[in-house]
Structure formats: structure tokens, C-alpha cells
Amino acid sequence: MSSNIIALWLNLPQVYPQKIDIVAGSTVIYLARERGEFVCSGCRETVNQGYDSRRQYLRDLSCFEYSTYLALDKFRVDCPSCGVRVEELKLCSSFLSLHQEI
């Protein structure tokens, strides 16, 4: 069995939990991933260079009495076709209606 139970639950083998905080009835799971190839959100082209990042919080299902949020960093990429854009993450598109900044 995988030692990364969070990635197993989320069906996201490319992420791993960096830390988990419980604050005021909410659980925040901070996810990390290897920096590698990025996908341009404009043209969906694979890009190798990323710049700074911005933390994004995604509302997940509640676990017991806690609201659960997934926190991960989205990078800006230098796309040869589109210029500097925010990367596209498949994880975020599946949570699109649940996206929330906290």
C-alpha cells in the first residue's frame, strides 16, 4: 500500500502532502509536487520554465465535522506561443465549482 494516503484518496499520484493544519473547524492539506513540466492555460502546450507561484485553495468534501481545503501552488509559465500565463492544473478543473480563496 502507498505511504502517500492523501495522493491515493485524491487519485493524484503526482502530489504529496507537505503539511496538514486544523484551524477553526477546517482542515487544510498543503500539497506539494515536483517542479517539472507545466501546461500553459492558454494553448495547453507543455512548457519547461516556471516563474513565481500563487497559492490556491480548493474546497474539498468535508471529513467528519471538518471542512477540508486542498492548498497548492500554481505557477506562472513562459509559453513560447502565449507569453507569460498561469499554468493549467487538471486537479483544479475538477474542483472548478468548488474553488475558493481563503
RODREN-947374 format. One record per residue: residue in one letter; x, y, z of N, C-alpha, C in turn; residue number from 1. Coordinates in steps of 0.001 Angstrom, whole numbers. Example, Ala and Ser with C-alpha at 12.3 -4.5 7.8 and 13.67 -1.06 7.14 Angstrom:
 rest     npx     npy     npz    capx    capy    capz     cpx     cpy     cpz  nr
    A   13190   -5690    7800   12300   -4500    7800   13200   -3300    7800   1
    S   12850   -2250    7080   13670   -1060    7140   12900      30    7870   2
This chain:
 rest     npx     npy     npz    capx    capy    capz     cpx     cpy     cpz  nr
    M     842   -1188       0       0       0       0     878    1238       0   1
    S     403    2269    -664    1153    3518    -770    1281    4199     586   2
    S    2459    4758     848    2645    5515    2083    2037    6908    1947   3
    N    1695    7305     733    1089    8606     490    -423    8435     372   4
    I   -1090    8295    1504   -2521    8015    1526   -3334    9173     951   5
    I   -2855   10407    1108   -3562   11569     569   -3625   11487    -957   6
    A   -2501   11206   -1604   -2479   11076   -3068   -3366    9920   -3517   7
    L   -3404    8861   -2734   -4250    7718   -3052   -5727    8105   -2963   8
    W   -6115    8801   -1902   -7504    9252   -1743   -7923   10178   -2871   9
    L   -7028   11092   -3257   -7350   12085   -4279   -7159   11560   -5694  10
    N   -6558   10371   -5821   -6214    9794   -7122   -5286   10734   -7897  11
    L   -4297   11266   -7188   -3319   12193   -7765   -1919   11742   -7384  12
    P   -1332   10827   -8140     -19   10297   -7767    1106   11321   -7817  13
    Q     907   12459   -8509    1981   13434   -8654    2094   14401   -7475  14
    V    1198   14333   -6506    1270   15237   -5356    1565   14457   -4083  15
    Y    2069   15178   -3093    2272   14584   -1778    1964   15644    -727  16
    P    1489   15225     443    1155   16209    1475    2421   16796    2090  17
    Q    2463   18113    2164    3591   18804    2764    3338   19008    4251  18
    K    2112   19423    4583    1697   19546    5975     180   19588    6023  19
    I    -361   19366    7205   -1804   19394    7417   -2066   20236    8656  20
    D   -2945   21238    8523   -3314   22104    9643   -4801   21976    9908  21
    I   -5161   22050   11183   -6567   22124   11567   -6748   23455   12279  22
    V   -7575   24321   11670   -7781   25663   12201   -9270   25976   12190  23
    A   -9815   26294   13340  -11206   26755   13467  -12200   25873   12706  24
    G  -12143   24591   12925  -13089   23676   12301  -12824   23343   10844  25
    S  -11673   23762   10327  -11303   23459    8946   -9976   22723    8907  26
    T   -9868   21788    7999   -8610   21096    7756   -8041   21622    6448  27
    V   -6777   22041    6477   -6098   22486    5264   -4968   21504    4993  28
    I   -5014   20846    3833   -3974   19909    3419   -3127   20620    2374  29
    Y   -1881   20911    2726    -965   21592    1817    -293   20543     938  30
    L    -530   20632    -364      12   19663   -1308    1247   20232   -1994  31
    A    2217   19389   -2230    3426   19773   -2959    3574   18819   -4138  32
    R    4372   19230   -5104    4636   18381   -6266    6001   18732   -6811  33
    E    6530   17833   -7577    7829   18075   -8195    7680   19142   -9271  34
    R    8617   20073   -9298    8618   21051  -10390    9174   20352  -11617  35
    G    8454   20405  -12658    8879   19752  -13893    8232   20449  -15054  36
    E    7501   19712  -15836    6807   20306  -16966    5509   20952  -16498  37
    F    5186   22060  -17124    3963   22788  -16833    3116   22809  -18101  38
    V    1832   23071  -17958     934   23167  -19106     377   24584  -19157  39
    C     540   25241  -20298      39   26601  -20493   -1489   26579  -20465  40
    S   -2096   27493  -19714   -3557   27547  -19640   -4177   28146  -20899  41
    G   -3366   28797  -21729   -3893   29392  -22959   -3984   28401  -24102  42
    C   -2857   27752  -24422   -2812   26872  -25601   -2627   25393  -25246  43
    R   -2486   25076  -23976   -2303   23701  -23474    -968   23088  -23897  44
    E     -16   23924  -24306    1311   23454  -24696    2138   23166  -23443  45
    T    2972   22138  -23505    3859   21808  -22392    5043   22767  -22390  46
    V    5331   23319  -21210    6378   24324  -21046    7313   23864  -19938  47
    N    8605   24110  -20093    9583   23669  -19095    9907   24700  -18030  48
    Q    9654   25979  -18299   10074   27002  -17352    8891   27602  -16612  49
    G    9003   27631  -15272    8001   28262  -14436    8612   29418  -13675  50
    Y    7776   30380  -13315    8229   31534  -12543    7729   31415  -11119  51
    D    7286   32526  -10593    6757   32547   -9235    5427   31793   -9183  52
    S    4955   31580   -7973    3710   30834   -7809    2771   31584   -6880  53
    R    1524   31183   -6931     494   31744   -6062    -271   30577   -5459  54
    R    -508   30638   -4170   -1222   29549   -3501   -2705   29616   -3838  55
    Q   -3267   28471   -4163   -4687   28364   -4457   -5293   27359   -3489  56
    Y   -6483   27679   -2990   -7192   26802   -2063   -8421   26255   -2762  57
    L   -8610   24962   -2668   -9750   24292   -3274  -10563   23640   -2175  58
    R  -11865   23865   -2188  -12742   23279   -1184  -13008   21843   -1579  59
    D  -12723   20924    -673  -12970   19508    -908  -14148   19085     -40  60
    L  -14487   17840     -86  -15568   17329     745  -15201   17421    2217  61
    S  -16201   17566    3050  -15958   17600    4487  -15579   16215    4975  62
    C  -14744   16193    5979  -14323   14941    6592  -14695   15008    8064  63
    F  -15634   14185    8468  -16205   14235    9804  -16800   15625   10009  64
    E  -16431   16336   11053  -17016   17664   11281  -16183   18794   10681  65
    Y  -15114   18473    9958  -14204   19489    9432  -14460   19787    7954  66
    S  -14472   21077    7615  -14428   21476    6207  -13000   21230    5747  67
    T  -12832   20690    4561  -11493   20347    4087  -11128   21192    2876  68
    Y   -9918   21744    2915   -9383   22533    1809   -8071   21915    1356  69
    L   -7855   21895      50   -6577   21484    -517   -5857   22756    -932  70
    A   -4617   22907    -506   -3825   24095    -845   -2663   23664   -1725  71
    L   -2499   24318   -2869   -1372   24010   -3735    -940   25275   -4459  72
    D     280   25265   -4943     833   26416   -5642     643   26262   -7142  73
    K     124   27317   -7776      14   27382   -9238    1104   28322   -9726  74
    F    1859   27882  -10722    2996   28645  -11229    2626   29438  -12475  75
    R    3331   30549  -12675    3272   31254  -13951    4314   30609  -14851  76
    V    3972   30462  -16124    4873   29813  -17074    5195   30767  -18218  77
    D    6337   30533  -18859    6743   31325  -20020    6478   30498  -21268  78
    C    5284   30639  -21826    4881   29876  -23011    5419   30565  -24261  79
    P    6059   29812  -25174    6566   30414  -26406    5448   30992  -27284  80
    S    4251   30441  -27197    3130   30912  -28023    2332   32041  -27372  81
    C    2085   31934  -26066    1180   32864  -25377    1888   33900  -24510  82
    G    3156   33699  -24233    3850   34582  -23295    3696   34049  -21880  83
    V    3748   34934  -20906    3644   34514  -19507    2172   34317  -19161  84
    R    1840   33107  -18709     473   32730  -18333     522   31895  -17065  85
    V    -625   31727  -16427    -725   30828  -15279    -872   29412  -15816  86
    E    -212   28462  -15159    -293   27075  -15625   -1694   26510  -15453  87
    E   -1988   25498  -16226   -3245   24772  -16088   -2980   23529  -15256  88
    L   -3861   23275  -14296   -3765   22064  -13482   -5060   21283  -13630  89
    K   -4951   20022  -14022   -6147   19192  -14172   -6888   19065  -12848  90
    L   -6154   19032  -11762   -6771   18948  -10437   -7735   20102  -10227  91
    C   -7334   21296  -10592   -8167   22476  -10364   -9417   22474  -11223  92
    S   -9357   21951  -12425  -10536   21947  -13283  -11617   21022  -12733  93
    S  -11231   19958  -12046  -12239   19070  -11470  -12891   19688  -10240  94
    F  -12244   20698   -9654  -12777   21389   -8490  -13283   22782   -8864  95
    L  -13480   23050  -10146  -13751   24399  -10612  -14899   25063   -9867  96
    S  -15986   24362   -9666  -17126   24976   -8989  -16899   25097   -7490  97
    L  -15858   24458   -6981  -15608   24478   -5546  -14436   25375   -5167  98
    H  -13843   26060   -6144  -12682   26910   -5896  -13048   28026   -4920  99
    Q  -12178   28259   -3973  -12408   29332   -3018  -11075   29832   -2510 100
    E  -10908   31133   -2456   -9716   31727   -1860   -9999   31914    -377 101
    I   -9084   31497     478   -9251   31743    1913   -8032   32446    2440 102
